[in-house]
Every structure is written in structure tokens, then in C-alpha cells.
Amino acid sequence: MTYKILIVDDTPKNLDLLHHCLREANFKVLVAQNGEAALNRVDHIKPDLILLDINMPGMDGFETCRRLKQKEVTKNIPVIFLSVNDKTIDKIKGFDINAVDYITKPFDPVEVIARVQKHLGVYNVQKQLTNQNTHLKDQVHHLESLAILGNTFNQSRNIPQMMENAMKVTLDIFKCDRAWLLYPCDPNAASWYVPIEVTTPAYPGAHLLNTQIPMSANISKMMQDVLAVNEPFVFDATFEHRDIKIAQQFSIQSEIHIAIHPKFGKPWLFGLHQCAYARIWTENEYNLFQDFGHYITESLGLFLSIKILKTKIRNE
């Protein structure tokens, strides 16, 4: 991996010297001659570390660092200050605004390289730990969400209640505007409708519940596609909805849905709508929604099996 180092210094001699020694150490070098240029540069190319001169005309290094640390995308980039001033008060000021190091000019290129490599190593370890922590939190959230769904099913006495409770839990966990079940999911039908719909209290849009909607060629094709696989389909800011008219009518800006194939009877279509904004579904959300769909499929199959068994026993 080739690391990108941004040098911010208004002195051409310092820029040339740092540029040369960093290139010799196999770093990719970016250059800015003042604070404003540095802030503009990081918006387009995110460096892995910044060497930042303090004494520059206009915006000095301290103010440049403060602004870098205020931005979400650059707040964690290591900043090493460069300065001819070796006063303790200036060093403390630098560390107070979260710089990782302070090098006094004139600097030794070998020392600069050593410190850059050290802080890149520390930064990478911190990033790995952050990623691992995020991954563990995602796993815990995934398992806790499935447990909540399972507890809801255990408290349900019949299929309509089970499915409505599942929609309420799903709506709450995914923080969407509408959760719905379409039944039966039949691409060859003349129309389709949603017998179960749950929306947020503040949802101002049109409701799908029990509205008979003529089957369009686009919706029929979507149903065929989703019935043919065992995974979710998504429509969002990166992938336009199959039926623009339906999307506009029911304020659908983003959607995720999956087919429910019970052991008995016709399939269902289970989905979520984001209506307030165009949401892009993350990989974790996609995986969790897929597991919700599979869990509902298994639970629905169990309910139907028990129902059929009870009916059989009564008839004997």
C-alpha cells in the first residue's frame, strides 16, 4: 500500500526537501502552500497523514488543524506540526487541537520519515480496532434484532397478529416510514393489494392498505424476479424504482423487499419503504432484512403447520 502524505508549507525550499525525502521513502506526496489550499485539497483527495507548517500567511497551521478536526472525513487524519518555534506553549497548543506530533525546523529528513512511519503505524492500528469494534456492534445489533423478532412471534396467537407484529418490529428496527405485506404475490393476477401495513405515526403520505391496484407490466416483472430468488431486492438513490407511477403515488423514495415462501399456500411479498428521503441500504441492513425474511418464512410455515394439524385432529 502506498500512503499519501500532504505537505502544507509556504516555503518552497521546505516543500522541495520534504517532497524529495518522502518520495524516496515510497510515499505519494501531495502539496499545498497555505491552509485554504490544504482544506480544498483534502476535500478531493484524503491523505493518510498531514505535515503542517504553523507559520503561514493568512490562515495559520493551528487554525487549519482546527478546521480539519471539525470535518467528519478528516478529523482522524494524523497531523504533524512543523515550526521554527520550539516554545513549549506552542507545542501544548498543537497537542490541544489533536495534533499527534511536533517537529522543530530545521528538521532532519531521516527523523521526519521515522516519525511519519511511526504515526502511520499507530493510525492503522487504531483504524483496525475501530473497524473491529464497529463489526462487533453490527453483529450484536443483528442478533438482538432477530431475538426481538422471535419474542414477538412467541407472543402472537394467530397468523394475522404474528405478521402485523413482525411489521411493527421491522419498522422500528430499520427506522423506515412503512412496512408492508403483499398477499398473494401473484405476477399473473389482474391486481394486487396489501392486507397488512404499518406506518410511523408522523407519516403524511398515501396508504397502501387494502387498496386494489391494477397489475402493471413492471410490477409483474418485479414479482417474477423476486419470487425466483431467495434474497432481497432494493430500489434506492442508486437504483430507480421499477414503476415510477406507483413510487410517486405512494411517496416511495427507497424500497427493500423479499419474497416469503411458506410451506403451504401462496407466497407473500414483505417490504419496507423509506418515504421521507432517498435512502441507500447498507450491506448490514441488507443482510439483516434478508434474515428477517427467512425468519418470517420459517415462523409462518410453523404456524400454518400447527393450524393444519389442529384442523386435522378436530376432523378425526
C-alpha positions as CSV (number, residue, x, y, z in Angstrom):
1,M,0.0,0.0,0.0
2,T,1.3,3.5,-0.9
3,Y,0.4,6.1,1.7
4,K,-0.5,9.6,0.7
5,I,1.2,12.4,2.6
6,L,0.0,16.0,2.3
7,I,2.7,18.7,3.0
8,V,1.4,22.2,3.8
9,D,4.1,24.8,3.8
10,D,4.5,28.2,2.2
11,T,8.3,27.9,1.9
12,P,9.4,26.4,-1.5
13,K,12.7,25.1,0.0
14,N,10.9,23.1,2.7
15,L,8.4,21.8,0.2
16,D,11.2,20.6,-2.1
17,L,13.2,18.9,0.7
18,L,10.2,17.2,2.2
19,H,8.8,16.2,-1.2
20,H,12.2,14.6,-2.1
21,C,12.7,12.6,1.1
22,L,9.1,11.4,1.2
23,R,9.2,10.3,-2.4
24,E,12.5,8.4,-1.7
25,A,10.7,6.6,1.1
26,N,8.0,5.5,-1.4
27,F,5.2,7.8,-0.2
28,K,2.8,9.5,-2.6
29,V,3.3,13.2,-1.9
30,L,0.6,16.0,-2.2
31,V,1.5,19.7,-1.7
32,A,-0.4,22.8,-0.6
33,Q,1.2,26.2,0.1
34,N,-1.4,27.5,2.5
35,G,-4.2,26.5,4.8
36,E,-7.0,27.3,2.4
37,A,-5.4,25.2,-0.3
38,A,-4.9,22.3,2.1
39,L,-8.6,22.3,3.1
40,N,-9.6,22.3,-0.6
41,R,-7.2,19.5,-1.3
42,V,-8.4,17.2,1.4
43,D,-12.0,17.5,0.0
44,H,-10.9,15.8,-3.2
45,I,-8.0,13.5,-2.1
46,K,-8.0,12.2,1.5
47,P,-4.4,11.9,2.7
48,D,-3.2,9.4,5.2
49,L,-1.1,11.9,7.2
50,I,-0.5,15.7,7.0
51,L,2.7,17.6,7.7
52,L,1.5,21.1,8.6
53,D,3.6,24.3,8.9
54,I,2.4,26.6,11.7
55,N,3.6,30.0,10.5
56,M,1.8,30.7,7.1
57,P,0.3,33.9,5.8
58,G,-3.5,34.1,6.1
59,M,-4.7,31.0,7.9
60,D,-2.0,29.6,10.2
61,G,-1.4,25.9,10.9
62,F,-3.3,25.9,14.2
63,E,-6.5,27.2,12.5
64,T,-6.0,24.8,9.6
65,C,-5.7,21.9,12.0
66,R,-8.9,23.0,13.9
67,R,-10.9,23.0,10.7
68,L,-9.5,19.7,9.7
69,K,-10.6,18.2,13.0
70,Q,-14.1,19.7,12.7
71,K,-14.7,17.7,9.4
72,E,-16.0,14.2,9.8
73,V,-14.0,12.9,6.8
74,T,-10.7,14.4,8.0
75,K,-10.9,14.5,11.8
76,N,-9.0,11.3,12.3
77,I,-6.1,12.0,9.9
78,P,-2.8,12.3,11.9
79,V,-1.4,15.9,11.8
80,I,2.3,16.6,12.5
81,F,3.2,20.2,13.0
82,L,6.3,21.8,11.6
83,S,7.7,25.0,13.1
84,V,10.8,27.0,13.7
85,N,9.4,27.9,17.1
86,D,10.2,25.3,19.8
87,K,8.4,27.0,22.6
88,T,6.6,24.6,25.0
89,I,3.4,26.7,24.9
90,D,3.2,26.3,21.1
91,K,3.7,22.5,21.4
92,I,1.0,22.3,24.0
93,K,-1.3,24.3,21.8
94,G,-0.7,21.9,19.0
95,F,-1.4,18.8,21.1
96,D,-4.6,20.5,22.5
97,I,-6.1,20.6,19.0
98,N,-5.2,16.9,18.5
99,A,-2.0,17.0,16.5
100,V,0.0,13.8,17.0
101,D,3.5,15.3,16.9
102,Y,5.6,18.5,16.6
103,I,8.8,18.7,14.7
104,T,11.1,21.8,15.0
105,K,12.8,23.3,12.0
106,P,15.4,22.9,10.6
107,F,14.3,19.3,10.5
108,D,16.3,16.1,9.8
109,P,14.7,14.2,6.9
110,V,15.5,10.9,8.5
111,E,13.7,12.0,11.7
112,V,10.7,13.2,9.6
113,I,10.4,9.8,7.8
114,A,10.8,7.9,11.1
115,R,8.0,9.9,12.8
116,V,5.7,9.7,9.8
117,Q,6.1,5.9,9.7
118,K,5.5,5.6,13.4
119,H,2.3,7.6,13.3
120,L,1.0,5.9,10.2
121,G,1.5,2.6,12.1
122,V,-0.4,3.9,15.2
123,Y,-3.1,5.3,12.9
124,N,-3.6,2.0,11.1
125,V,-3.8,0.0,14.4
126,Q,-6.4,2.5,15.7
127,K,-8.4,2.2,12.4
128,Q,-8.3,-1.6,12.6
129,L,-9.5,-1.6,16.2
130,T,-12.3,0.9,15.2
131,N,-13.4,-1.3,12.3
132,Q,-13.4,-4.4,14.5
133,N,-15.4,-2.6,17.2
134,T,-17.9,-1.5,14.6
135,H,-18.2,-5.0,13.2
136,L,-18.8,-6.4,16.7
137,K,-21.5,-3.8,17.3
138,D,-23.1,-4.7,14.0
139,Q,-23.1,-8.3,14.9
140,V,-24.7,-7.6,18.3
141,H,-27.3,-5.4,16.7
142,H,-28.1,-8.2,14.2
143,L,-28.5,-10.9,16.8
144,E,-30.5,-8.6,19.2
145,S,-32.9,-7.6,16.3
146,L,-33.5,-11.3,15.5
147,A,-34.2,-12.0,19.2
148,I,-36.7,-9.2,19.3
149,L,-38.5,-10.5,16.2
150,G,-38.5,-14.0,17.8
151,N,-40.0,-12.8,21.0
152,T,-42.7,-11.0,19.1
153,F,-43.6,-14.3,17.3
154,N,-43.8,-16.1,20.7
155,Q,-46.4,-13.6,21.9
156,S,-48.6,-14.0,18.7
157,R,-51.7,-16.2,18.8
158,N,-52.6,-16.3,15.1
159,I,-51.1,-15.5,11.7
160,P,-52.5,-12.0,11.2
161,Q,-51.3,-10.9,14.6
162,M,-47.9,-12.5,14.0
163,M,-47.4,-10.8,10.7
164,E,-48.6,-7.4,11.9
165,N,-46.3,-7.7,14.9
166,A,-43.4,-8.6,12.6
167,M,-44.1,-5.4,10.6
168,K,-44.1,-3.2,13.7
169,V,-40.8,-4.7,14.9
170,T,-39.2,-4.3,11.4
171,L,-40.4,-0.8,11.0
172,D,-38.9,0.2,14.4
173,I,-35.6,-1.6,13.9
174,F,-35.0,-0.3,10.4
175,K,-36.4,3.2,11.1
176,C,-38.5,3.4,8.0
177,D,-41.8,5.0,7.1
178,R,-43.8,2.0,6.0
179,A,-43.6,-1.8,6.5
180,W,-46.0,-3.9,4.4
181,L,-47.0,-7.4,3.3
182,L,-48.5,-8.0,-0.1
183,Y,-50.6,-11.2,-0.4
184,P,-50.9,-13.2,-2.6
185,C,-47.8,-12.4,-4.5
186,D,-49.1,-13.5,-7.9
187,P,-47.5,-11.9,-11.0
188,N,-50.3,-13.2,-13.2
189,A,-53.2,-11.6,-11.2
190,A,-55.1,-8.7,-12.6
191,S,-54.4,-6.6,-9.5
192,W,-52.6,-6.7,-6.2
193,Y,-53.2,-5.3,-2.7
194,V,-51.6,-5.0,0.8
195,P,-53.6,-6.6,3.6
196,I,-51.1,-5.6,6.3
197,E,-49.4,-2.2,6.5
198,V,-47.7,-0.4,9.4
199,T,-46.5,3.2,9.2
200,T,-44.9,5.7,11.6
201,P,-47.4,8.0,13.4
202,A,-46.0,11.0,11.7
203,Y,-46.2,9.5,8.2
204,P,-48.1,12.0,6.0
205,G,-48.3,10.1,2.7
206,A,-50.8,7.9,1.0
207,H,-51.5,4.4,2.5
208,L,-51.4,1.1,0.6
209,L,-53.6,-0.8,3.0
210,N,-56.4,-2.8,1.2
211,T,-56.1,-0.6,-1.9
212,Q,-56.7,-2.7,-5.1
213,I,-54.0,-1.6,-7.5
214,P,-54.1,-2.8,-11.2
215,M,-51.1,-5.0,-12.1
216,S,-48.7,-3.2,-14.4
217,A,-46.1,-5.0,-16.5
218,N,-43.3,-3.5,-14.4
219,I,-44.7,-4.7,-11.1
220,S,-45.5,-8.2,-12.6
221,K,-41.9,-8.4,-13.8
222,M,-40.6,-7.3,-10.4
223,M,-42.7,-10.0,-8.7
224,Q,-41.4,-12.7,-11.0
225,D,-37.8,-11.6,-10.3
226,V,-38.2,-11.6,-6.5
227,L,-40.0,-14.9,-6.5
228,A,-37.2,-16.5,-8.4
229,V,-34.5,-15.8,-5.8
230,N,-34.0,-16.1,-2.0
231,E,-32.7,-12.7,-1.3
232,P,-33.9,-9.1,-1.1
233,F,-34.4,-6.6,-4.0
234,V,-33.7,-3.0,-3.4
235,F,-34.7,0.3,-5.0
236,D,-33.0,3.5,-3.8
237,A,-31.0,6.5,-4.7
238,T,-28.7,4.4,-6.9
239,F,-31.3,2.1,-8.5
240,E,-34.6,3.6,-9.6
241,H,-38.0,2.0,-8.8
242,R,-39.4,-0.3,-11.4
243,D,-42.7,1.6,-11.5
244,I,-42.3,5.4,-11.3
245,K,-46.1,6.0,-11.2
246,I,-46.5,3.7,-8.1
247,A,-43.4,5.2,-6.4
248,Q,-44.9,8.7,-6.9
249,Q,-48.4,7.7,-5.8
250,F,-47.2,6.2,-2.5
251,S,-44.2,8.5,-1.9
252,I,-41.7,5.7,-2.3
253,Q,-38.1,7.0,-2.4
254,S,-36.4,3.8,-1.3
255,E,-37.6,0.3,-1.0
256,I,-36.3,-3.1,0.1
257,H,-38.4,-6.3,-0.2
258,I,-38.2,-10.1,-0.2
259,A,-40.5,-13.0,-1.1
260,I,-41.9,-15.1,1.8
261,H,-42.4,-18.7,0.7
262,P,-44.4,-20.6,3.4
263,K,-44.7,-24.4,3.3
264,F,-48.4,-24.1,2.4
265,G,-50.3,-21.6,0.3
266,K,-49.2,-18.8,-2.0
267,P,-46.1,-16.6,-1.4
268,W,-46.2,-13.2,0.2
269,L,-44.1,-10.1,-0.5
270,F,-42.6,-8.4,2.5
271,G,-41.1,-4.9,2.2
272,L,-40.1,-1.6,3.7
273,H,-40.5,1.9,2.2
274,Q,-38.5,5.0,3.0
275,C,-40.6,7.9,2.0
276,A,-39.0,10.9,3.7
277,Y,-35.7,10.7,1.7
278,A,-33.8,8.5,-0.8
279,R,-32.1,6.0,1.5
280,I,-29.2,3.9,0.4
281,W,-29.4,0.5,2.1
282,T,-26.1,-0.6,3.7
283,E,-24.7,-4.2,3.4
284,N,-25.6,-4.8,7.1
285,E,-29.2,-3.6,6.6
286,Y,-29.5,-5.8,3.5
287,N,-28.2,-8.9,5.4
288,L,-30.4,-8.2,8.4
289,F,-33.5,-7.7,6.3
290,Q,-32.7,-11.0,4.5
291,D,-32.5,-12.8,7.8
292,F,-35.8,-11.2,8.8
293,G,-37.4,-12.5,5.7
294,H,-36.1,-16.0,6.3
295,Y,-37.2,-15.9,9.9
296,I,-40.7,-14.8,9.0
297,T,-40.9,-17.6,6.3
298,E,-39.9,-20.3,8.9
299,S,-42.3,-18.9,11.5
300,L,-45.2,-18.6,9.1
301,G,-44.6,-22.2,8.0
302,L,-44.6,-23.4,11.6
303,F,-47.9,-21.5,12.3
304,L,-49.5,-23.0,9.2
305,S,-48.3,-26.5,10.1
306,I,-49.8,-26.2,13.6
307,K,-53.0,-24.8,12.2
308,I,-53.3,-27.7,9.7
309,L,-52.5,-30.2,12.4
310,K,-55.2,-28.8,14.7
311,T,-57.8,-28.9,11.9
312,K,-56.9,-32.5,11.1
313,I,-57.2,-33.5,14.8
314,R,-60.6,-31.8,15.0
315,N,-61.9,-33.6,11.9
316,E,-60.8,-37.1,13.0
